[in-house]
Amino acid sequence: MRVSLLLGTVGAMALGACTNPDGTMVGSNLSKTQQGALIGAAAGAAYGAQRDDDSNNEGDDIVKGAVLGAAAGAVAGNILERQEQALRQVMTTPGVQIINRGDYLQVVLPSGLLFASDSAAVSGQAQNDLYGLAQNLQQYPNSRVEIYGHTDSTASEAYNQDLSQRRAQSVGGILSAAGVNSARLSMVGRGESQPIASNQTEEGKAQNRRVEILIRPTR
């Protein structure tokens, strides 16, 4: 019973970190450091529960796991906050989005800023932002970097897949040339398979043509 209550309490704390009383996602109520601590506490408690599945420690492993998880989560959340702030100082081109997801950073670059139509060659202006990103990634080296190319539904599915892959590789190539360890980078083309808006309008197509860079801490 004590184990169940402890897990329930930590789980409620973690859920409370993610939602407002009306069920909507938290905006500015909690910092990413606080959210990281609560998420880490939940993960640590779950790990402790696995170690204490026979209840021989009366929940002590769960408490220890929650405390250690909270500390680790708070540290990771604080690092992401600082990295996000530093990114905003070096990636200043209008249209670039930098989103802190709590446990990773998402950078969204519209293809119109990066490439000419039907091209995988990165424009000069966009290269400045990518060099700034590369500098940031070297400043915060403990992460893996996932680069995803996306297109709209114009042209054939096979063509779009190839174009998105070449564009992802172009972005990754610039980051690598600017000093980022290539072992940290993965480049994947998604083609037209993951739209974020309707492909029935020009505005929607423009939103779907993008490169997303996910920065995931490794420790």
Summary of the structure (lengths in Angstrom):
residues: 219
radius of gyration: 20.6
end to end distance: 33.2
largest distance: 64.3
contacts: 715
relative contact order: 0.12
helix: 54%
strand: 16%
